[in-house]
């Protein structure tokens, strides 16, 4: 009679097999969580509240989507925080960075309009229309706009990745995480970060150029000059 090697289909795993399966699952979990652990470690000492963040010349606000041409609630909360930082003298210029890949979708212009309605002078707002993701925004802030030190403003679940990537790009960055109720959007954002951290680790290791780099722009320098910075 022919003997079948190994375990027959439908038979339970041996103790050794169960142990190996458990070890494999644990290893997979460790590898999956390693990038998120890395962003927490790098950013941990650079997170502040809006009240105690050190004063910097520039605040960077990352895009978070539009609804009927206006900022989504999450993006509006980021912009509210940036406007408060400006009013409190914590920053002199706000760099808004987001997606303008289509003529009918312009995050930076919508962000600018929102900020001016809340008292931030237009001359103190600079727009980056090619901030297609967090890495692109950080690299462009440094290479295109010449930002060396900045306060980053985004939701709490995103702030560690933003700080880590901007510091990797060469910006002395502190992060202010915007609080949100733990609704379905918040849980989605937190879950998404686990996967986005993997891309962040690759970006930090490979340091790819942004999707669109272009020439250096003087907007931040001119805005700071007008502010006496």
LUMTI-310386 format. One record per residue: residue number from 1; y, z, x of N, C-alpha, C, O in turn. Coordinates in Angstrom, 3 decimals. Atoms other than C-alpha are relative to their C-alpha. Layout:
> n	ny	nz	nx	cay	caz	cax	cy	cz	cx	oy	oz	ox
> NUM	Y	Z	X	Y	Z	X	Y	Z	X	Y	Z	X
...
This chain:
> n	ny	nz	nx	cay	caz	cax	cy	cz	cx	oy	oz	ox
> 1	-1.204	0.000	0.861	0.000	0.000	0.000	1.245	0.000	0.890	1.315	0.717	1.888
> 2	-1.247	0.076	-0.784	3.461	-0.890	1.291	0.826	1.245	-0.251	1.004	1.675	-1.391
> 3	-0.848	-1.194	0.112	5.634	2.115	2.005	1.463	-0.410	0.076	1.861	-1.167	0.961
> 4	-1.433	0.295	0.016	9.328	1.916	1.132	0.720	0.953	0.950	0.556	2.170	0.868
> 5	-0.748	-0.874	-0.917	11.589	3.179	3.894	1.107	0.732	-0.732	1.682	0.222	-1.695
> 6	-1.138	-0.733	0.550	14.125	5.854	3.085	-0.255	0.498	-1.407	-1.398	0.667	-1.832
> 7	0.070	-0.601	1.322	14.899	7.186	-0.362	-0.257	-1.066	-1.050	0.351	-2.136	-1.015
> 8	0.227	0.911	1.102	13.524	5.494	-3.442	1.164	0.058	-0.979	1.758	1.119	-1.167
> 9	-1.085	-0.013	0.985	16.107	4.445	-6.030	-0.276	1.010	-1.099	-1.387	1.102	-1.621
> 10	0.129	-0.960	1.077	16.733	7.165	-8.544	-0.469	1.366	0.429	-0.413	2.311	-0.358
> 11	0.422	-1.318	-0.476	15.378	9.983	-6.401	1.189	0.759	0.535	2.112	0.139	1.063
> 12	-1.160	-0.779	-0.449	17.747	12.845	-5.530	0.145	-0.028	1.514	-0.830	-0.215	2.242
> 13	-0.270	-0.068	-1.427	19.403	13.075	-2.125	-0.643	1.244	0.600	-0.732	2.289	-0.044
> 14	0.488	-1.163	-0.723	17.828	15.347	0.434	1.174	0.898	0.368	2.332	0.503	0.231
> 15	-1.051	-0.924	-0.428	19.754	18.370	1.695	0.841	-0.636	1.115	2.067	-0.531	1.120
> 16	-0.719	0.652	-1.090	20.631	16.423	4.843	0.893	-1.130	-0.518	2.015	-1.317	-0.048
> 17	-0.792	1.087	0.574	21.791	13.453	2.768	1.222	0.514	-0.728	2.301	-0.069	-0.626
> 18	-1.144	-0.577	0.706	23.991	15.659	0.583	1.051	0.487	0.981	2.252	0.351	0.746
> 19	-0.947	-0.488	-1.002	25.516	17.210	3.681	0.790	-1.153	0.612	2.000	-1.050	0.809
> 20	-0.688	1.153	-0.569	26.306	13.816	5.157	0.990	-0.614	-0.998	2.080	-1.044	-0.622
> 21	-0.904	0.528	1.021	27.805	12.643	1.875	1.253	0.864	-0.100	2.367	0.344	-0.171
> 22	-1.147	-0.911	0.070	30.022	15.740	1.698	0.889	-0.160	1.217	2.114	-0.153	1.091
> 23	-0.793	0.191	-1.213	31.111	15.245	5.304	0.785	-1.311	-0.057	1.935	-1.378	0.377
> 24	-0.696	1.278	0.120	31.953	11.617	4.587	1.174	0.078	-0.950	2.237	-0.480	-0.679
> 25	-1.092	-0.164	0.959	34.027	12.558	1.548	1.143	0.801	0.618	2.312	0.454	0.447
> 26	-1.033	-0.814	-0.637	35.866	15.240	3.518	0.765	-0.795	1.051	1.989	-0.692	1.135
> 27	-0.663	0.822	-1.006	36.589	12.836	6.373	0.932	-1.015	-0.658	2.045	-1.247	-0.185
> 28	-0.849	0.951	0.714	37.904	10.268	3.908	1.272	0.651	-0.520	2.353	0.066	-0.444
> 29	-1.175	-0.719	0.498	40.218	12.867	2.352	0.968	0.321	1.122	2.181	0.184	0.959
> 30	-0.858	-0.321	-1.142	41.513	13.937	5.763	0.764	-1.232	0.458	1.969	-1.163	0.700
> 31	-0.656	1.231	-0.449	42.235	10.344	6.790	1.044	-0.473	-1.009	2.103	-0.971	-0.627
> 32	-0.946	0.436	1.028	43.922	9.594	3.461	1.261	0.858	-0.001	2.354	0.357	-0.263
> 33	-1.146	-0.916	0.047	46.181	12.658	3.706	0.741	0.100	1.322	1.832	0.668	1.373
> 34	-0.621	-0.141	-1.320	46.973	12.361	7.415	1.424	-0.560	0.052	2.303	0.111	0.592
> 35	-1.374	0.501	-0.066	50.046	10.086	6.990	0.999	0.892	-0.747	2.110	1.114	-0.266
> 36	-0.902	-0.882	0.743	51.558	12.368	4.335	0.241	1.296	0.763	1.354	1.821	0.769
> 37	-0.153	-1.202	-0.823	50.909	15.378	6.562	0.964	-0.258	1.147	1.782	0.595	1.489
> 38	-0.907	0.391	-1.097	52.675	13.553	9.390	1.455	-0.023	-0.467	2.320	0.518	0.223
> 39	-1.389	0.044	0.466	55.818	12.871	7.295	0.519	1.402	-0.297	1.690	1.689	-0.049
> 40	-0.425	-1.377	0.250	55.916	16.521	6.225	0.330	0.708	1.301	1.299	1.465	1.367
> 41	-0.230	-0.674	-1.277	55.678	17.665	9.843	1.284	-0.485	0.663	2.059	0.318	1.181
> 42	-1.181	0.560	-0.658	58.370	15.308	11.149	1.283	0.409	-0.722	2.275	0.769	-0.088
> 43	-1.220	-0.237	0.771	60.842	15.897	8.332	0.259	1.471	-0.294	1.358	1.837	-0.713
> 44	-0.090	-1.383	0.454	60.189	19.598	7.800	1.248	0.732	0.437	1.818	1.483	-0.354
> 45	-1.172	-0.726	-0.486	63.056	20.866	9.952	1.320	-0.661	-0.308	2.363	-0.206	0.162
> 46	-1.222	0.771	0.245	65.579	18.356	8.610	0.295	-0.159	-1.483	0.990	-1.094	-1.882
> 47	-0.258	0.031	1.436	65.607	19.073	4.870	0.976	1.103	-0.361	0.844	2.242	0.085
> 48	-1.026	-0.950	0.404	68.581	20.773	3.297	0.311	-0.189	-1.486	-0.136	-1.150	-2.114
> 49	-0.567	0.174	1.334	70.229	21.340	-0.064	1.388	-0.618	0.146	1.937	-0.683	1.247
> 50	-1.347	0.562	-0.046	73.522	19.709	-0.990	1.016	1.049	0.454	2.056	0.707	1.016
> 51	-0.948	-1.059	-0.358	75.183	23.091	-0.422	-0.012	0.323	1.485	1.028	0.675	2.041
> 52	0.060	-0.437	-1.394	73.952	23.738	3.118	-0.279	-1.116	1.004	-0.513	-0.832	2.178
> 53	0.225	1.082	-0.945	73.465	20.275	4.635	1.192	-0.096	0.956	2.336	0.041	0.521
> 54	-1.115	0.167	-0.939	75.525	19.778	7.827	0.858	-1.205	-0.377	0.353	-2.202	-0.893
> 55	-0.905	1.116	0.275	78.575	17.559	7.436	-0.313	-1.170	0.927	-0.453	-0.991	2.137
> 56	0.206	1.238	-0.748	77.948	13.971	8.546	1.004	-1.028	-0.510	1.535	-0.893	-1.613
> 57	-0.944	1.024	0.432	80.152	10.903	8.403	-0.531	-0.815	-1.177	0.234	-1.210	-2.057
> 58	0.562	0.977	0.937	77.749	8.860	6.274	-1.116	0.622	-0.832	-1.954	1.363	-0.317
> 59	1.151	-0.269	0.866	75.484	9.438	3.288	-0.669	-1.331	-0.300	0.009	-2.324	-0.565
> 60	0.771	1.198	0.352	72.724	6.883	2.674	-0.736	0.291	-1.298	-1.495	1.256	-1.389
> 61	0.668	-0.150	1.297	71.549	6.481	-0.926	-0.923	-1.197	-0.195	-0.485	-2.346	-0.137
> 62	1.006	1.045	0.164	68.348	4.515	-1.514	-0.086	-0.420	-1.463	0.029	0.410	-2.364
> 63	0.135	0.511	1.359	67.926	2.297	-4.559	-1.242	0.535	-0.691	-2.226	0.892	-0.043
> 64	1.144	-0.482	0.785	65.600	3.367	-7.367	-0.091	-0.719	-1.340	-0.569	-0.156	-2.325
> 65	0.186	0.797	1.197	65.783	0.610	-9.933	1.194	-0.006	-0.945	2.012	0.914	-0.960
> 66	-1.043	0.153	1.013	68.089	-0.619	-12.677	-0.654	-0.170	-1.368	-1.790	-0.627	-1.488
> 67	0.413	0.222	1.379	67.775	-0.630	-16.440	1.172	-0.605	-0.737	2.207	0.038	-0.915
> 68	-1.076	0.740	0.647	69.857	-3.230	-18.257	1.261	-0.005	0.864	2.375	0.161	0.367
> 69	-1.112	0.141	-0.926	72.029	-3.569	-15.173	0.628	1.291	0.478	1.552	1.266	1.292
> 70	-0.558	-1.290	-0.404	72.732	0.137	-14.780	-1.069	0.828	0.717	-2.264	0.607	0.517
> 71	0.987	-0.819	-0.711	71.104	2.735	-12.519	-0.930	0.739	-0.961	-0.500	1.254	-1.993
> 72	0.953	-0.826	0.734	67.954	4.338	-13.857	0.401	1.470	0.141	1.186	1.804	1.028
> 73	-0.358	-1.420	-0.128	68.194	8.107	-14.439	-0.261	0.565	1.394	0.549	1.341	1.902
> 74	0.275	-0.524	-1.334	66.548	8.824	-11.089	1.039	-0.480	1.009	1.496	0.300	1.844
> 75	-1.031	0.516	-0.905	68.990	6.561	-9.246	1.346	0.640	-0.312	2.106	0.954	0.604
> 76	-1.258	-0.649	0.373	71.898	8.046	-11.199	0.093	1.409	0.585	1.162	1.828	1.029
> 77	-0.011	-1.358	-0.566	70.893	11.536	-10.046	0.237	-0.030	1.508	0.912	0.849	2.045
> 78	-0.281	0.152	-1.435	70.863	10.353	-6.417	1.498	-0.239	0.214	2.118	0.360	1.093
> 79	-1.416	0.344	-0.150	74.332	8.895	-6.863	0.903	1.180	-0.369	1.944	1.383	0.256
> 80	-0.770	-1.202	0.346	75.611	12.052	-8.588	0.052	0.957	1.184	1.094	1.551	1.463
> 81	0.049	-0.888	-1.158	74.486	14.048	-5.547	0.881	-0.525	1.127	1.597	0.244	1.768
> 82	-0.837	0.596	-1.037	76.152	11.618	-3.140	1.480	0.160	-0.328	2.283	0.447	0.560
> 83	-1.392	-0.174	0.399	79.391	11.770	-5.134	0.446	1.443	0.217	1.575	1.687	0.641
> 84	-0.328	-1.408	-0.228	79.286	15.574	-4.977	0.174	0.285	1.483	1.075	1.033	1.862
> 85	-0.139	-0.176	-1.448	78.754	15.452	-1.198	1.347	-0.544	0.474	1.996	0.053	1.333
> 86	-1.296	0.565	-0.372	81.809	13.216	-0.913	1.150	0.908	-0.451	2.063	1.189	0.326
> 87	-1.071	-0.864	0.514	83.981	15.440	-3.119	0.088	1.305	0.783	1.176	1.851	0.964
> 88	0.027	-1.267	-0.734	82.898	18.511	-1.137	0.334	-0.165	1.478	0.330	0.813	2.226
> 89	-0.352	0.239	-1.388	83.870	16.885	2.154	-1.181	0.000	0.952	-0.994	0.066	2.167
> 90	1.183	0.016	-0.869	80.295	16.796	3.445	-0.217	-1.372	0.634	-0.792	-1.468	1.719
> 91	0.101	1.357	-0.551	80.433	13.003	3.964	1.317	-0.728	-0.257	2.075	-0.374	-1.160
> 92	-1.220	0.793	0.142	83.223	10.461	4.377	-0.258	-1.376	-0.593	0.626	-1.962	-1.219
> 93	0.347	1.344	0.442	81.415	7.225	3.536	-1.394	0.044	-0.615	-2.259	0.795	-0.164
> 94	1.318	0.100	0.633	78.494	6.359	1.255	-0.523	-1.422	0.191	0.109	-2.390	-0.231
> 95	0.678	1.285	-0.150	76.142	3.540	2.232	-1.073	-0.093	-1.076	-2.023	0.689	-1.080
> 96	0.987	0.193	1.067	74.234	2.296	-0.824	-0.885	-1.168	0.400	-0.389	-2.248	0.720
> 97	0.926	1.009	-0.481	71.120	0.335	0.039	-1.061	-0.262	-1.053	-1.705	0.663	-1.549
> 98	0.947	0.326	1.053	68.937	-1.516	-2.401	-0.318	-1.480	-0.042	-0.004	-2.232	0.880
> 99	0.557	1.342	0.174	67.436	-4.733	-3.701	1.005	-0.921	-0.682	1.505	-0.618	-1.765
> 100	-0.802	1.058	0.615	69.532	-7.840	-4.352	-0.670	-1.342	0.283	-0.016	-2.315	0.657
> 101	0.760	1.208	-0.314	66.776	-10.416	-3.943	0.155	-1.081	-1.061	-0.201	-2.235	-0.823
> 102	-0.247	0.975	1.060	67.713	-12.110	-7.246	1.446	0.092	-0.439	2.067	1.151	-0.355
> 103	-1.397	0.023	0.426	71.088	-13.159	-8.580	0.235	0.922	-1.193	1.336	1.444	-1.370
> 104	-0.168	-0.816	1.203	70.450	-11.218	-11.802	-0.436	1.450	0.212	-0.585	2.201	-0.752
> 105	0.430	-1.372	-0.276	69.379	-8.002	-10.050	0.700	0.475	1.263	0.355	0.057	2.368
> 106	-0.830	-0.406	-1.132	71.892	-6.247	-7.822	0.152	1.525	-0.007	1.090	2.065	-0.592
> 107	-0.065	-1.461	-0.065	71.178	-2.590	-7.111	1.271	0.501	0.686	1.940	1.372	0.131
> 108	-1.176	-0.562	-0.683	73.990	-2.037	-4.556	1.284	-0.101	-0.815	2.076	0.842	-0.825
> 109	-1.224	0.118	0.798	76.726	-3.383	-6.856	-0.002	0.989	-1.157	1.034	1.573	-1.474
> 110	0.091	-0.979	1.086	75.476	-1.223	-9.734	0.219	1.408	0.533	0.846	2.232	-0.133
> 111	-0.195	-1.312	-0.620	75.389	1.777	-7.409	1.475	0.216	0.349	2.021	1.298	0.132
> 112	-1.435	-0.086	-0.323	78.928	1.052	-6.201	0.823	0.288	-1.250	1.695	1.157	-1.244
> 113	-0.757	-0.188	1.238	80.222	0.788	-9.765	-0.167	1.425	-0.527	0.796	2.038	-0.990
> 114	0.276	-1.359	0.478	78.566	4.089	-10.698	0.785	1.031	0.812	1.350	1.971	0.254
> 115	-0.712	-0.954	-0.862	80.092	5.889	-7.713	1.510	-0.043	-0.233	2.160	1.002	-0.274
> 116	-1.448	0.081	0.222	83.604	4.576	-8.318	0.388	0.648	-1.322	1.463	1.235	-1.441
> 117	-0.275	-0.657	1.281	83.382	5.770	-11.919	-0.003	1.517	0.126	0.494	2.221	-0.753
> 118	0.081	-1.449	-0.220	82.737	9.235	-10.482	0.882	0.457	1.143	0.660	1.507	1.746
> 119	-1.066	-0.450	-0.880	85.693	9.331	-8.174	-0.121	-0.339	1.466	0.737	0.056	2.256
> 120	0.111	0.394	-1.408	84.413	7.871	-4.905	0.790	-1.298	0.176	0.482	-2.284	-0.494
> 121	-0.794	1.222	-0.170	86.994	5.316	-3.689	-0.856	-1.169	0.463	-1.773	-0.996	1.266
> 122	0.763	1.181	-0.374	85.673	1.787	-3.356	0.022	-0.263	1.493	-0.944	-0.785	2.051
> 123	-0.110	0.212	-1.434	86.913	1.675	0.226	-0.890	0.904	0.821	-1.060	0.688	2.021
> 124	0.915	-0.912	-0.702	84.539	4.500	1.117	-1.463	-0.274	-0.343	-2.344	0.506	0.020
> 125	1.368	0.385	0.368	81.451	2.744	-0.288	-0.342	-1.300	0.702	0.416	-2.266	0.626
> 126	0.475	1.197	-0.699	79.508	0.216	1.789	-1.347	-0.392	-0.593	-2.195	0.461	-0.855
> 127	1.210	0.480	0.671	76.765	-1.951	0.317	-0.916	-0.728	0.968	-0.482	-1.593	1.729
> 128	1.050	0.734	-0.706	73.531	-3.051	1.950	-0.856	-0.680	-1.059	-1.578	-0.016	-1.802
> 129	0.680	0.758	1.046	72.079	-5.810	-0.221	-1.411	-0.407	0.381	-2.058	-1.137	-0.369
> 130	1.346	0.397	-0.431	68.826	-6.162	1.739	-0.853	1.221	0.328	-1.694	1.175	1.226
> 131	0.829	-1.187	-0.178	67.361	-2.669	1.520	-1.212	-0.076	-0.899	-1.295	0.625	-1.908
> 132	1.129	0.292	0.889	64.072	-3.897	0.103	-1.038	1.106	-0.022	-1.789	1.220	-0.991
> 133	0.848	-1.186	0.023	62.123	-0.792	1.095	0.606	1.024	0.949	1.631	0.763	1.579
> 134	-0.596	-1.099	-0.761	62.696	2.486	2.906	0.148	-0.353	1.477	1.184	-0.068	2.077
> 135	-0.085	0.375	-1.412	61.910	1.143	6.385	1.123	-1.005	0.230	1.909	-0.854	1.165
> 136	-1.075	0.980	-0.147	64.189	-1.870	5.913	1.365	0.669	-0.090	2.262	0.362	0.695
> 137	-1.294	-0.682	0.170	67.004	0.386	4.705	0.366	0.805	1.241	1.516	0.787	1.679
> 138	-0.279	-0.825	-1.178	66.675	2.719	7.690	0.354	-0.853	1.212	1.326	-0.575	1.914
> 139	-0.250	0.851	-1.162	66.486	-0.023	10.303	1.332	-0.719	-0.134	2.084	-0.823	0.835
> 140	-1.266	0.712	0.204	69.376	-1.944	8.788	1.188	0.959	0.110	2.241	0.581	0.624
> 141	-1.087	-0.968	-0.146	71.490	1.212	8.568	0.360	0.188	1.469	1.534	0.303	1.819
> 142	-0.238	-0.195	-1.439	71.067	1.626	12.332	0.457	-1.286	0.673	1.496	-1.303	1.333
> 143	-0.251	1.215	-0.770	71.007	-1.961	13.615	1.134	-0.857	-0.547	1.868	-1.481	0.219
> 144	-1.007	0.866	0.609	73.296	-3.716	11.138	1.311	0.744	-0.229	2.388	0.205	0.026
> 145	-1.213	-0.727	0.367	75.729	-1.000	10.059	0.408	1.037	1.043	1.455	1.669	0.903
> 146	-0.385	-0.891	-1.086	75.721	1.110	13.222	-0.010	1.474	-0.341	0.710	2.253	0.284
> 147	0.067	-1.413	0.389	74.842	4.400	11.512	-0.849	0.758	1.022	-1.986	0.376	1.298
> 148	0.724	-0.811	-0.984	73.818	7.022	14.065	-0.414	1.350	-0.558	-1.451	1.892	-0.176
> 149	0.298	-1.286	0.618	73.912	10.203	11.986	0.265	-0.146	-1.493	1.243	-0.782	-1.887
> 150	-0.174	0.204	1.439	73.492	10.435	8.218	-0.687	1.089	-0.793	-1.638	1.726	-0.339
> 151	0.671	-0.799	1.027	72.650	12.512	5.197	-0.689	-0.983	-0.941	-0.040	-1.864	-1.505
> 152	0.759	0.868	0.889	69.912	10.809	3.200	-0.148	0.667	-1.360	-0.415	1.865	-1.444
> 153	0.056	-0.544	1.356	69.882	11.248	-0.570	-1.040	-0.771	-0.803	-0.927	-1.984	-0.984
> 154	1.039	0.589	0.833	66.795	10.601	-2.681	-0.756	1.146	-0.677	-0.442	2.315	-0.451
> 155	0.770	-1.049	0.683	64.282	12.467	-4.862	-0.851	0.792	0.993	-1.163	0.318	2.085
> 156	0.753	-0.872	-0.882	62.312	15.349	-3.394	-1.320	-0.572	0.452	-1.730	-0.342	1.589
> 157	1.301	0.529	-0.393	58.997	13.492	-3.423	0.125	-1.132	1.026	-0.860	-1.486	1.673
> 158	-0.223	1.135	-0.913	60.548	10.653	-1.331	0.734	0.410	1.271	0.720	-0.324	2.260
> 159	-0.942	-0.330	-1.073	62.862	12.554	0.995	-0.686	0.138	1.354	-0.103	-0.242	2.370
> 160	0.663	-0.175	-1.300	60.299	13.396	3.696	-0.309	-1.340	0.656	-0.130	-1.506	1.863
> 161	0.279	1.327	-0.560	59.256	9.796	4.127	1.298	-0.665	0.455	1.334	-1.297	1.511
> 162	-1.282	0.594	-0.371	62.898	8.675	4.164	0.524	0.585	1.303	0.957	-0.154	2.187
> 163	-0.477	-0.642	-1.223	63.862	11.229	6.817	-0.846	-0.428	1.194	-0.311	-0.749	2.255
> 164	0.895	0.376	-1.096	60.810	10.419	8.936	0.267	-1.414	0.479	0.341	-1.655	1.684
> 165	-0.203	1.387	-0.393	61.425	6.677	8.882	1.381	-0.215	0.604	1.519	-0.967	1.569
> 166	-1.330	0.181	-0.582	65.162	6.928	9.517	0.088	0.631	1.382	0.746	0.086	2.268
> 167	0.011	-0.595	-1.336	64.592	9.284	12.430	-0.791	-0.881	0.971	-0.420	-1.010	2.137
> 168	0.754	0.942	-0.825	61.970	6.865	13.750	0.858	-1.205	0.363	0.741	-1.740	1.466
> 169	-0.880	1.149	-0.246	64.562	4.085	13.447	1.180	0.346	0.904	1.944	-0.542	1.284
> 170	-1.054	-0.386	-0.929	66.958	6.091	15.630	1.209	0.669	-0.614	2.246	0.793	0.038
> 171	-1.117	-0.671	0.668	69.167	7.865	13.098	-0.263	1.504	-0.005	-1.354	1.949	-0.363
> 172	0.076	-1.458	0.094	69.818	11.593	13.392	0.225	0.366	-1.463	1.362	0.551	-1.897
> 173	-0.083	-0.094	1.454	69.046	12.155	9.728	-0.396	1.376	-0.515	-1.355	1.992	-0.050
> 174	0.377	-1.147	0.815	69.052	15.137	7.417	-0.178	-0.491	-1.433	0.480	-1.441	-1.858
> 175	0.296	0.451	1.347	67.703	14.835	3.909	0.356	1.022	-1.055	0.124	2.219	-0.888
> 176	-0.263	-0.822	1.181	68.887	16.192	0.584	-0.887	-0.531	-1.117	-0.693	-1.651	-1.588
> 177	0.898	0.397	1.069	66.134	16.061	-2.023	0.582	0.352	-1.354	0.964	1.497	-1.595
> 178	-0.543	-0.201	1.340	67.326	15.631	-5.598	-1.103	0.541	-0.901	-2.174	-0.057	-0.995
> 179	0.990	-0.597	0.893	65.481	17.876	-8.042	-0.128	-0.765	-1.301	0.850	-1.313	-1.810
> 180	0.266	0.673	1.265	63.884	16.402	-11.139	-1.013	0.818	-0.794	-1.824	1.531	-0.202
> 181	1.066	-0.624	0.781	61.836	17.755	-14.058	-1.330	-0.674	0.306	-1.366	-1.869	0.599
> 182	1.311	0.538	-0.324	58.108	17.295	-13.492	-0.570	-0.773	-1.190	-1.510	-0.333	-1.851
> 183	0.462	0.854	1.093	57.676	14.503	-16.025	-0.958	-1.044	0.549	-1.366	-0.968	1.708
> 184	0.971	1.010	-0.419	55.388	11.478	-15.879	0.529	-0.840	1.165	-0.237	-1.239	2.042
> 185	-0.581	0.778	-1.098	57.813	9.592	-13.608	-0.098	0.774	1.308	-0.390	0.201	2.358
> 186	0.079	-0.827	-1.215	57.882	12.495	-11.155	-1.426	0.007	0.547	-1.627	-0.128	1.754
> 187	1.389	-0.014	-0.451	54.086	12.672	-11.028	-0.409	-1.361	0.558	-1.149	-1.440	1.538
> 188	0.286	1.335	-0.526	53.873	8.916	-10.567	0.601	-0.161	1.389	-0.049	-0.676	2.299
> 189	-0.649	0.111	-1.302	56.371	9.087	-7.715	-0.720	0.798	1.071	-0.880	0.331	2.199
> 190	0.709	-0.823	-0.971	54.506	11.911	-6.022	-1.327	-0.617	0.403	-1.703	-0.582	1.575
> 191	1.274	0.651	-0.310	51.189	10.075	-6.281	0.219	-1.243	0.848	-0.536	-1.508	1.784
> 192	-0.306	1.223	-0.759	52.734	6.860	-5.002	0.304	0.321	1.458	-0.012	-0.465	2.352
> 193	-0.355	-0.364	-1.370	54.003	8.696	-1.938	-1.216	0.147	0.898	-1.135	-0.124	2.097
> 194	1.210	-0.132	-0.805	50.456	9.398	-0.795	-0.395	-1.342	0.607	-0.839	-1.410	1.754
> 195	0.330	1.334	-0.498	49.897	5.649	-0.474	1.136	-0.557	0.861	0.888	-1.217	1.870
> 196	-1.138	0.507	-0.767	53.412	4.852	0.753	0.059	0.618	1.388	0.562	-0.003	2.324
> 197	0.005	-0.640	-1.318	52.953	7.334	3.599	-0.847	-0.785	0.984	-0.544	-0.812	2.176
> 198	0.823	0.825	-0.878	50.226	5.086	4.980	0.780	-1.175	0.556	0.701	-1.468	1.749
> 199	-0.850	1.101	-0.470	52.618	2.127	5.139	1.062	0.524	0.952	1.384	-0.133	1.942
> 200	-1.012	-0.576	-0.878	55.244	4.413	6.678	-0.550	0.231	1.404	0.136	-0.011	2.397
> 201	0.616	-0.224	-1.311	52.837	5.337	9.467	-0.146	-1.313	0.758	0.069	-1.357	1.969
> 202	0.099	1.304	-0.650	52.229	1.653	10.172	1.367	-0.496	0.446	1.507	-1.032	1.545
> 203	-1.355	0.418	-0.372	55.960	0.916	10.141	0.470	0.748	1.247	1.066	0.156	2.147
> 204	-0.427	-0.797	-1.148	56.586	3.760	12.581	-0.725	-0.419	1.269	-0.149	-0.397	2.356
> 205	0.786	0.384	-1.169	53.811	2.578	14.879	0.355	-1.403	0.489	0.468	-1.632	1.694
> 206	-0.211	1.403	-0.365	54.552	-1.162	14.804	1.480	-0.376	0.097	1.839	-1.322	0.798
> 207	-1.444	0.249	0.006	58.339	-1.037	14.183	0.335	-1.470	-0.299	0.995	-2.129	0.505
> 208	-0.304	1.395	0.333	58.531	-4.411	12.410	1.481	-0.176	-0.340	2.144	0.769	-0.768
> 209	-1.353	0.299	0.452	61.873	-6.100	11.813	0.033	0.003	-1.528	-0.972	-0.299	-2.171
> 210	-0.116	0.074	1.462	63.168	-5.832	8.243	-0.222	-1.426	-0.494	-0.161	-2.380	0.282
> 211	0.191	1.319	0.590	62.501	-8.709	5.879	1.202	-0.901	0.270	1.055	-2.102	0.495
> 212	-1.215	0.734	-0.336	66.108	-9.747	6.458	0.843	0.892	0.898	1.251	1.980	0.491
> 213	-0.792	-0.800	-0.928	68.005	-8.509	9.496	1.445	-0.483	0.027	2.353	0.261	-0.342
> 214	-1.352	0.546	0.030	71.021	-10.770	9.924	0.879	0.544	1.107	0.404	1.158	2.062
> 215	-0.969	-0.390	-1.013	74.176	-10.079	11.893	0.556	1.388	-0.280	0.500	1.883	-1.406
> 216	-0.628	-1.317	0.145	75.896	-6.759	12.511	1.196	-0.088	-0.943	1.921	-1.082	-0.966
> 217	-1.120	-0.072	0.932	78.398	-5.710	9.859	0.871	1.203	0.339	0.383	2.221	0.830
> 218	-0.972	-1.030	-0.406	81.514	-3.609	10.339	0.432	0.887	-1.156	1.366	1.675	-1.005
> 219	-0.454	-0.727	1.187	81.748	-2.102	6.853	0.071	1.497	0.185	1.060	2.116	-0.205
> 220	-0.005	-1.450	-0.184	80.793	1.449	7.809	1.083	0.394	0.992	1.798	1.370	0.765
> 221	-1.018	-0.314	-1.002	83.029	1.416	10.902	1.400	-0.075	-0.614	2.235	0.795	-0.367
> 222	-1.326	0.158	0.613	86.004	0.164	8.892	0.274	1.094	-1.037	1.389	1.607	-1.129
> 223	-0.178	-1.065	0.989	85.424	2.675	6.086	0.289	1.328	0.676	1.124	2.098	0.201
> 224	-0.252	-1.239	-0.727	85.281	5.520	8.598	1.381	-0.001	0.638	2.054	1.028	0.679
> 225	-1.340	0.092	-0.591	88.417	4.278	10.319	1.069	0.298	-1.048	2.059	0.972	-0.763
> 226	-0.972	-0.265	1.063	90.246	4.327	6.979	-0.009	1.451	-0.435	0.965	1.960	-0.989
> 227	0.105	-1.423	0.357	88.989	7.871	6.453	0.441	0.903	1.146	0.443	2.128	1.021
> 228	-0.408	-0.800	-1.152	90.214	8.952	9.871	-1.160	0.492	0.823	-1.026	1.445	1.591
> 229	1.191	-0.434	-0.720	86.677	9.207	11.252	-0.259	-0.866	1.215	-1.228	-0.640	1.940
